[in-house]
Amino acid sequence: MIHSLSGGQLKINKNYDFAKVEILEGESASLVFWFISPFKELKEGQIVVVLFGRENKEVKGKVLRIDRNVNEQSSPFPIKRMKKIVNILD
């Protein structure tokens, strides 16, 4: 039986923009991670500030790749564990 026909609701999946970012500072410099991007104007090659590590420390990173309008079911990493880009520096 289809769940929505039995009184339940189907989950509506959201779409996100994802950015692959190389960390530029600290012990994790040169490592690459995926972040959620709330900025539609973000471009590859830009320097950004991201929240990083358990302490959510702000560090600089360089955007290597952007995947736009991706369904959360197809995200490159689990949405619940991803952090966001905080700011664009240039």
Backbone as XML, in Angstrom:
<?xml version="1.0"?>
<chain id="A" units="angstrom">
  <residue number="1" name="MET">
    <atom name="N" x="0.843" y="-1.179" z="0.000"/>
    <atom name="CA" x="0.000" y="0.000" z="0.000"/>
    <atom name="C" x="0.887" y="1.240" z="0.000"/>
  </residue>
  <residue number="2" name="ILE">
    <atom name="N" x="0.518" y="2.212" z="-0.760"/>
    <atom name="CA" x="1.273" y="3.454" z="-0.814"/>
    <atom name="C" x="0.991" y="4.262" z="0.444"/>
  </residue>
  <residue number="3" name="HIS">
    <atom name="N" x="2.044" y="4.696" z="1.081"/>
    <atom name="CA" x="1.940" y="5.375" z="2.374"/>
    <atom name="C" x="1.035" y="6.600" z="2.322"/>
  </residue>
  <residue number="4" name="SER">
    <atom name="N" x="1.143" y="7.406" z="1.283"/>
    <atom name="CA" x="0.344" y="8.632" z="1.229"/>
    <atom name="C" x="-1.141" y="8.345" z="1.090"/>
  </residue>
  <residue number="5" name="LEU">
    <atom name="N" x="-1.495" y="7.192" z="0.573"/>
    <atom name="CA" x="-2.913" y="6.836" z="0.439"/>
    <atom name="C" x="-3.480" y="6.288" z="1.740"/>
  </residue>
  <residue number="6" name="SER">
    <atom name="N" x="-2.622" y="5.942" z="2.666"/>
    <atom name="CA" x="-3.101" y="5.395" z="3.930"/>
    <atom name="C" x="-3.080" y="6.453" z="5.038"/>
  </residue>
  <residue number="7" name="GLY">
    <atom name="N" x="-3.061" y="7.727" z="4.637"/>
    <atom name="CA" x="-3.162" y="8.799" z="5.615"/>
    <atom name="C" x="-1.848" y="9.453" z="5.984"/>
  </residue>
  <residue number="8" name="GLY">
    <atom name="N" x="-0.730" y="8.906" z="5.529"/>
    <atom name="CA" x="0.573" y="9.502" z="5.843"/>
    <atom name="C" x="0.925" y="10.593" z="4.849"/>
  </residue>
  <residue number="9" name="GLN">
    <atom name="N" x="2.117" y="11.130" z="4.994"/>
    <atom name="CA" x="2.584" y="12.163" z="4.083"/>
    <atom name="C" x="3.912" y="11.743" z="3.484"/>
  </residue>
  <residue number="10" name="LEU">
    <atom name="N" x="4.078" y="12.013" z="2.207"/>
    <atom name="CA" x="5.357" y="11.768" z="1.572"/>
    <atom name="C" x="6.310" y="12.896" z="1.943"/>
  </residue>
  <residue number="11" name="LYS">
    <atom name="N" x="7.567" y="12.554" z="2.170"/>
    <atom name="CA" x="8.569" y="13.563" z="2.499"/>
    <atom name="C" x="8.901" y="14.362" z="1.251"/>
  </residue>
  <residue number="12" name="ILE">
    <atom name="N" x="8.914" y="15.670" z="1.401"/>
    <atom name="CA" x="9.299" y="16.544" z="0.292"/>
    <atom name="C" x="10.781" y="16.840" z="0.452"/>
  </residue>
  <residue number="13" name="ASN">
    <atom name="N" x="11.561" y="16.419" z="-0.529"/>
    <atom name="CA" x="13.002" y="16.618" z="-0.468"/>
    <atom name="C" x="13.367" y="18.006" z="-0.963"/>
  </residue>
  <residue number="14" name="LYS">
    <atom name="N" x="14.339" y="18.607" z="-0.310"/>
    <atom name="CA" x="14.812" y="19.938" z="-0.678"/>
    <atom name="C" x="15.985" y="19.822" z="-1.645"/>
  </residue>
  <residue number="15" name="ASN">
    <atom name="N" x="16.250" y="20.895" z="-2.346"/>
    <atom name="CA" x="17.417" y="20.984" z="-3.210"/>
    <atom name="C" x="18.403" y="21.963" z="-2.600"/>
  </residue>
  <residue number="16" name="TYR">
    <atom name="N" x="19.679" y="21.675" z="-2.751"/>
    <atom name="CA" x="20.747" y="22.483" z="-2.172"/>
    <atom name="C" x="21.823" y="22.746" z="-3.212"/>
  </residue>
  <residue number="17" name="ASP">
    <atom name="N" x="22.648" y="23.758" z="-2.937"/>
    <atom name="CA" x="23.882" y="23.981" z="-3.688"/>
    <atom name="C" x="25.017" y="23.478" z="-2.807"/>
  </residue>
  <residue number="18" name="PHE">
    <atom name="N" x="25.897" y="22.665" z="-3.381"/>
    <atom name="CA" x="27.022" y="22.105" z="-2.648"/>
    <atom name="C" x="28.321" y="22.626" z="-3.225"/>
  </residue>
  <residue number="19" name="ALA">
    <atom name="N" x="29.281" y="22.918" z="-2.353"/>
    <atom name="CA" x="30.586" y="23.393" z="-2.791"/>
    <atom name="C" x="31.670" y="22.483" z="-2.228"/>
  </residue>
  <residue number="20" name="LYS">
    <atom name="N" x="32.567" y="22.078" z="-3.098"/>
    <atom name="CA" x="33.740" y="21.304" z="-2.692"/>
    <atom name="C" x="34.831" y="22.324" z="-2.380"/>
  </residue>
  <residue number="21" name="VAL">
    <atom name="N" x="35.299" y="22.328" z="-1.125"/>
    <atom name="CA" x="36.194" y="23.388" z="-0.644"/>
    <atom name="C" x="37.493" y="22.783" z="-0.107"/>
  </residue>
  <residue number="22" name="GLU">
    <atom name="N" x="38.616" y="23.367" z="-0.553"/>
    <atom name="CA" x="39.925" y="23.009" z="-0.011"/>
    <atom name="C" x="40.225" y="23.922" z="1.166"/>
  </residue>
  <residue number="23" name="ILE">
    <atom name="N" x="40.503" y="23.342" z="2.320"/>
    <atom name="CA" x="40.819" y="24.119" z="3.513"/>
    <atom name="C" x="42.207" y="24.732" z="3.342"/>
  </residue>
  <residue number="24" name="LEU">
    <atom name="N" x="42.331" y="26.022" z="3.691"/>
    <atom name="CA" x="43.584" y="26.739" z="3.489"/>
    <atom name="C" x="44.357" y="27.024" z="4.772"/>
  </residue>
  <residue number="25" name="GLU">
    <atom name="N" x="43.765" y="26.764" z="5.934"/>
    <atom name="CA" x="44.390" y="27.136" z="7.203"/>
    <atom name="C" x="44.447" y="25.955" z="8.170"/>
  </residue>
  <residue number="26" name="GLY">
    <atom name="N" x="45.390" y="26.036" z="9.104"/>
    <atom name="CA" x="45.451" y="25.103" z="10.220"/>
    <atom name="C" x="45.982" y="23.729" z="9.863"/>
  </residue>
  <residue number="27" name="GLU">
    <atom name="N" x="45.779" y="22.801" z="10.787"/>
    <atom name="CA" x="46.273" y="21.432" z="10.631"/>
    <atom name="C" x="45.622" y="20.706" z="9.458"/>
  </residue>
  <residue number="28" name="SER">
    <atom name="N" x="44.443" y="21.117" z="9.073"/>
    <atom name="CA" x="43.713" y="20.456" z="7.991"/>
    <atom name="C" x="43.926" y="21.109" z="6.635"/>
  </residue>
  <residue number="29" name="ALA">
    <atom name="N" x="44.909" y="22.016" z="6.550"/>
    <atom name="CA" x="45.185" y="22.699" z="5.281"/>
    <atom name="C" x="45.435" y="21.673" z="4.191"/>
  </residue>
  <residue number="30" name="SER">
    <atom name="N" x="44.897" y="21.932" z="3.030"/>
    <atom name="CA" x="44.967" y="21.128" z="1.800"/>
    <atom name="C" x="43.992" y="19.950" z="1.768"/>
  </residue>
  <residue number="31" name="LEU">
    <atom name="N" x="43.245" y="19.711" z="2.859"/>
    <atom name="CA" x="42.196" y="18.692" z="2.814"/>
    <atom name="C" x="40.960" y="19.272" z="2.135"/>
  </residue>
  <residue number="32" name="VAL">
    <atom name="N" x="40.157" y="18.403" z="1.528"/>
    <atom name="CA" x="38.992" y="18.849" z="0.763"/>
    <atom name="C" x="37.718" y="18.270" z="1.385"/>
  </residue>
  <residue number="33" name="PHE">
    <atom name="N" x="36.702" y="19.136" z="1.547"/>
    <atom name="CA" x="35.424" y="18.731" z="2.128"/>
    <atom name="C" x="34.275" y="19.390" z="1.364"/>
  </residue>
  <residue number="34" name="TRP">
    <atom name="N" x="33.076" y="18.800" z="1.479"/>
    <atom name="CA" x="31.863" y="19.365" z="0.888"/>
    <atom name="C" x="31.139" y="20.216" z="1.921"/>
  </residue>
  <residue number="35" name="PHE">
    <atom name="N" x="30.595" y="21.341" z="1.467"/>
    <atom name="CA" x="29.813" y="22.244" z="2.318"/>
    <atom name="C" x="28.539" y="22.645" z="1.583"/>
  </residue>
  <residue number="36" name="ILE">
    <atom name="N" x="27.508" y="22.991" z="2.355"/>
    <atom name="CA" x="26.286" y="23.538" z="1.785"/>
    <atom name="C" x="26.531" y="25.023" z="1.532"/>
  </residue>
  <residue number="37" name="SER">
    <atom name="N" x="26.140" y="25.499" z="0.363"/>
    <atom name="CA" x="26.319" y="26.906" z="0.033"/>
    <atom name="C" x="24.976" y="27.627" z="0.000"/>
  </residue>
  <residue number="38" name="PRO">
    <atom name="N" x="24.779" y="28.609" z="0.892"/>
    <atom name="CA" x="23.554" y="29.406" z="0.843"/>
    <atom name="C" x="23.663" y="30.572" z="-0.141"/>
  </residue>
  <residue number="39" name="PHE">
    <atom name="N" x="24.821" y="30.683" z="-0.819"/>
    <atom name="CA" x="25.080" y="31.813" z="-1.703"/>
    <atom name="C" x="24.913" y="31.421" z="-3.167"/>
  </residue>
  <residue number="40" name="LYS">
    <atom name="N" x="23.933" y="31.982" z="-3.841"/>
    <atom name="CA" x="23.700" y="31.696" z="-5.265"/>
    <atom name="C" x="24.791" y="32.286" z="-6.150"/>
  </residue>
  <residue number="41" name="GLU">
    <atom name="N" x="25.461" y="33.343" z="-5.672"/>
    <atom name="CA" x="26.480" y="34.028" z="-6.474"/>
    <atom name="C" x="27.872" y="33.394" z="-6.331"/>
  </residue>
  <residue number="42" name="LEU">
    <atom name="N" x="28.001" y="32.327" z="-5.555"/>
    <atom name="CA" x="29.295" y="31.684" z="-5.341"/>
    <atom name="C" x="29.858" y="31.126" z="-6.651"/>
  </residue>
  <residue number="43" name="LYS">
    <atom name="N" x="31.177" y="31.320" z="-6.858"/>
    <atom name="CA" x="31.848" y="30.840" z="-8.070"/>
    <atom name="C" x="33.076" y="30.027" z="-7.698"/>
  </residue>
  <residue number="44" name="GLU">
    <atom name="N" x="33.463" y="29.138" z="-8.595"/>
    <atom name="CA" x="34.676" y="28.356" z="-8.396"/>
    <atom name="C" x="35.875" y="29.292" z="-8.318"/>
  </residue>
  <residue number="45" name="GLY">
    <atom name="N" x="36.828" y="28.974" z="-7.448"/>
    <atom name="CA" x="38.029" y="29.777" z="-7.294"/>
    <atom name="C" x="37.938" y="30.829" z="-6.206"/>
  </residue>
  <residue number="46" name="GLN">
    <atom name="N" x="36.729" y="31.105" z="-5.710"/>
    <atom name="CA" x="36.584" y="32.122" z="-4.673"/>
    <atom name="C" x="37.073" y="31.604" z="-3.321"/>
  </residue>
  <residue number="47" name="ILE">
    <atom name="N" x="37.518" y="32.531" z="-2.486"/>
    <atom name="CA" x="37.921" y="32.228" z="-1.118"/>
    <atom name="C" x="36.707" y="32.454" z="-0.225"/>
  </residue>
  <residue number="48" name="VAL">
    <atom name="N" x="36.439" y="31.471" z="0.645"/>
    <atom name="CA" x="35.263" y="31.525" z="1.511"/>
    <atom name="C" x="35.667" y="31.245" z="2.950"/>
  </residue>
  <residue number="49" name="VAL">
    <atom name="N" x="34.756" y="31.546" z="3.865"/>
    <atom name="CA" x="34.911" y="31.181" z="5.275"/>
    <atom name="C" x="33.904" y="30.071" z="5.551"/>
  </residue>
  <residue number="50" name="VAL">
    <atom name="N" x="34.390" y="28.978" z="6.149"/>
    <atom name="CA" x="33.528" y="27.839" z="6.468"/>
    <atom name="C" x="33.643" y="27.513" z="7.953"/>
  </residue>
  <residue number="51" name="LEU">
    <atom name="N" x="32.610" y="26.873" z="8.479"/>
    <atom name="CA" x="32.668" y="26.348" z="9.839"/>
    <atom name="C" x="33.307" y="24.976" z="9.751"/>
  </residue>
  <residue number="52" name="PHE">
    <atom name="N" x="34.333" y="24.739" z="10.586"/>
    <atom name="CA" x="35.103" y="23.511" z="10.440"/>
    <atom name="C" x="35.398" y="22.884" z="11.796"/>
  </residue>
  <residue number="53" name="GLY">
    <atom name="N" x="35.367" y="21.580" z="11.844"/>
    <atom name="CA" x="35.707" y="20.823" z="13.042"/>
    <atom name="C" x="34.591" y="20.796" z="14.063"/>
  </residue>
  <residue number="54" name="ARG">
    <atom name="N" x="34.846" y="20.081" z="15.129"/>
    <atom name="CA" x="33.847" y="19.947" z="16.199"/>
    <atom name="C" x="33.551" y="21.273" z="16.885"/>
  </residue>
  <residue number="55" name="GLU">
    <atom name="N" x="34.535" y="22.150" z="16.893"/>
    <atom name="CA" x="34.368" y="23.448" z="17.551"/>
    <atom name="C" x="33.717" y="24.476" z="16.637"/>
  </residue>
  <residue number="56" name="ASN">
    <atom name="N" x="33.440" y="24.103" z="15.383"/>
    <atom name="CA" x="32.890" y="25.029" z="14.387"/>
    <atom name="C" x="33.755" y="26.283" z="14.245"/>
  </residue>
  <residue number="57" name="LYS">
    <atom name="N" x="35.045" y="26.062" z="14.171"/>
    <atom name="CA" x="35.983" y="27.159" z="14.007"/>
    <atom name="C" x="35.870" y="27.710" z="12.590"/>
  </residue>
  <residue number="58" name="GLU">
    <atom name="N" x="35.918" y="29.029" z="12.455"/>
    <atom name="CA" x="35.869" y="29.652" z="11.134"/>
    <atom name="C" x="37.249" y="29.598" z="10.494"/>
  </residue>
  <residue number="59" name="VAL">
    <atom name="N" x="37.345" y="28.968" z="9.328"/>
    <atom name="CA" x="38.607" y="28.880" z="8.596"/>
    <atom name="C" x="38.371" y="29.257" z="7.133"/>
  </residue>
  <residue number="60" name="LYS">
    <atom name="N" x="39.444" y="29.672" z="6.472"/>
    <atom name="CA" x="39.355" y="30.024" z="5.059"/>
    <atom name="C" x="39.508" y="28.779" z="4.197"/>
  </residue>
  <residue number="61" name="GLY">
    <atom name="N" x="38.828" y="28.813" z="3.051"/>
    <atom name="CA" x="38.928" y="27.730" z="2.094"/>
    <atom name="C" x="38.755" y="28.256" z="0.681"/>
  </residue>
  <residue number="62" name="LYS">
    <atom name="N" x="39.141" y="27.440" z="-0.285"/>
    <atom name="CA" x="39.014" y="27.816" z="-1.693"/>
    <atom name="C" x="38.013" y="26.871" z="-2.360"/>
  </residue>
  <residue number="63" name="VAL">
    <atom name="N" x="37.050" y="27.453" z="-3.072"/>
    <atom name="CA" x="36.022" y="26.665" z="-3.748"/>
    <atom name="C" x="36.619" y="26.005" z="-4.991"/>
  </residue>
  <residue number="64" name="LEU">
    <atom name="N" x="36.556" y="24.677" z="-5.027"/>
    <atom name="CA" x="37.080" y="23.921" z="-6.156"/>
    <atom name="C" x="35.992" y="23.538" z="-7.157"/>
  </residue>
  <residue number="65" name="ARG">
    <atom name="N" x="34.788" y="23.326" z="-6.648"/>
    <atom name="CA" x="33.686" y="22.857" z="-7.504"/>
    <atom name="C" x="32.360" y="23.234" z="-6.854"/>
  </residue>
  <residue number="66" name="ILE">
    <atom name="N" x="31.362" y="23.473" z="-7.690"/>
    <atom name="CA" x="30.016" y="23.776" z="-7.194"/>
    <atom name="C" x="29.021" y="22.882" z="-7.929"/>
  </residue>
  <residue number="67" name="ASP">
    <atom name="N" x="28.181" y="22.200" z="-7.168"/>
    <atom name="CA" x="27.069" y="21.428" z="-7.732"/>
    <atom name="C" x="25.792" y="22.136" z="-7.305"/>
  </residue>
  <residue number="68" name="ARG">
    <atom name="N" x="25.054" y="22.656" z="-8.258"/>
    <atom name="CA" x="23.863" y="23.457" z="-7.952"/>
    <atom name="C" x="22.566" y="22.657" z="-8.076"/>
  </residue>
  <residue number="69" name="ASN">
    <atom name="N" x="21.611" y="23.030" z="-7.227"/>
    <atom name="CA" x="20.254" y="22.498" z="-7.281"/>
    <atom name="C" x="20.218" y="20.971" z="-7.230"/>
  </residue>
  <residue number="70" name="VAL">
    <atom name="N" x="20.927" y="20.405" z="-6.258"/>
    <atom name="CA" x="21.015" y="18.955" z="-6.092"/>
    <atom name="C" x="20.021" y="18.508" z="-5.032"/>
  </residue>
  <residue number="71" name="ASN">
    <atom name="N" x="19.257" y="17.475" z="-5.335"/>
    <atom name="CA" x="18.302" y="16.921" z="-4.394"/>
    <atom name="C" x="19.049" y="16.343" z="-3.199"/>
  </residue>
  <residue number="72" name="GLU">
    <atom name="N" x="18.479" y="16.512" z="-2.000"/>
    <atom name="CA" x="19.160" y="16.048" z="-0.794"/>
    <atom name="C" x="19.420" y="14.542" z="-0.804"/>
  </residue>
  <residue number="73" name="GLN">
    <atom name="N" x="18.640" y="13.773" z="-1.546"/>
    <atom name="CA" x="18.875" y="12.335" z="-1.638"/>
    <atom name="C" x="20.118" y="12.024" z="-2.459"/>
  </residue>
  <residue number="74" name="SER">
    <atom name="N" x="20.572" y="12.964" z="-3.267"/>
    <atom name="CA" x="21.751" y="12.776" z="-4.108"/>
    <atom name="C" x="22.950" y="13.562" z="-3.605"/>
  </residue>
  <residue number="75" name="SER">
    <atom name="N" x="22.885" y="14.044" z="-2.377"/>
    <atom name="CA" x="23.969" y="14.879" z="-1.852"/>
    <atom name="C" x="25.272" y="14.085" z="-1.762"/>
  </residue>
  <residue number="76" name="PRO">
    <atom name="N" x="26.417" y="14.772" z="-1.897"/>
    <atom name="CA" x="27.703" y="14.089" z="-1.854"/>
    <atom name="C" x="28.087" y="13.605" z="-0.457"/>
  </residue>
  <residue number="77" name="PHE">
    <atom name="N" x="27.358" y="14.022" z="0.567"/>
    <atom name="CA" x="27.628" y="13.669" z="1.952"/>
    <atom name="C" x="26.299" y="13.817" z="2.689"/>
  </residue>
  <residue number="78" name="PRO">
    <atom name="N" x="26.045" y="13.075" z="3.768"/>
    <atom name="CA" x="24.760" y="13.211" z="4.471"/>
    <atom name="C" x="24.483" y="14.656" z="4.912"/>
  </residue>
  <residue number="79" name="ILE">
    <atom name="N" x="23.317" y="15.165" z="4.566"/>
    <atom name="CA" x="22.928" y="16.549" z="4.851"/>
    <atom name="C" x="23.048" y="16.881" z="6.344"/>
  </residue>
  <residue number="80" name="LYS">
    <atom name="N" x="22.640" y="15.978" z="7.202"/>
    <atom name="CA" x="22.652" y="16.243" z="8.641"/>
    <atom name="C" x="24.061" y="16.465" z="9.183"/>
  </residue>
  <residue number="81" name="ARG">
    <atom name="N" x="25.077" y="15.989" z="8.470"/>
    <atom name="CA" x="26.458" y="16.116" z="8.939"/>
    <atom name="C" x="27.229" y="17.220" z="8.213"/>
  </residue>
  <residue number="82" name="MET">
    <atom name="N" x="26.611" y="17.845" z="7.224"/>
    <atom name="CA" x="27.307" y="18.883" z="6.458"/>
    <atom name="C" x="27.209" y="20.236" z="7.156"/>
  </residue>
  <residue number="83" name="LYS">
    <atom name="N" x="28.262" y="21.017" z="6.978"/>
    <atom name="CA" x="28.281" y="22.376" z="7.511"/>
    <atom name="C" x="28.155" y="23.355" z="6.350"/>
  </residue>
  <residue number="84" name="LYS">
    <atom name="N" x="27.942" y="24.616" z="6.699"/>
    <atom name="CA" x="27.675" y="25.626" z="5.670"/>
    <atom name="C" x="28.845" y="26.577" z="5.478"/>
  </residue>
  <residue number="85" name="ILE">
    <atom name="N" x="28.849" y="27.177" z="4.304"/>
    <atom name="CA" x="29.754" y="28.282" z="4.043"/>
    <atom name="C" x="29.172" y="29.507" z="4.738"/>
  </residue>
  <residue number="86" name="VAL">
    <atom name="N" x="30.014" y="30.235" z="5.470"/>
    <atom name="CA" x="29.561" y="31.369" z="6.266"/>
    <atom name="C" x="29.623" y="32.671" z="5.485"/>
  </residue>
  <residue number="87" name="ASN">
    <atom name="N" x="30.701" y="32.836" z="4.685"/>
    <atom name="CA" x="30.908" y="34.113" z="4.031"/>
    <atom name="C" x="31.782" y="33.922" z="2.799"/>
  </residue>
  <residue number="88" name="ILE">
    <atom name="N" x="31.645" y="34.834" z="1.840"/>
    <atom name="CA" x="32.516" y="34.867" z="0.661"/>
    <atom name="C" x="33.477" y="36.038" z="0.856"/>
  </residue>
  <residue number="89" name="LEU">
    <atom name="N" x="34.783" y="35.769" z="0.759"/>
    <atom name="CA" x="35.771" y="36.834" z="0.978"/>
    <atom name="C" x="36.135" y="37.568" z="-0.294"/>
  </residue>
  <residue number="90" name="ASP">
    <atom name="N" x="36.220" y="36.872" z="-1.419"/>
    <atom name="CA" x="36.511" y="37.576" z="-2.677"/>
    <atom name="C" x="35.823" y="36.914" z="-3.840"/>
  </residue>
</chain>
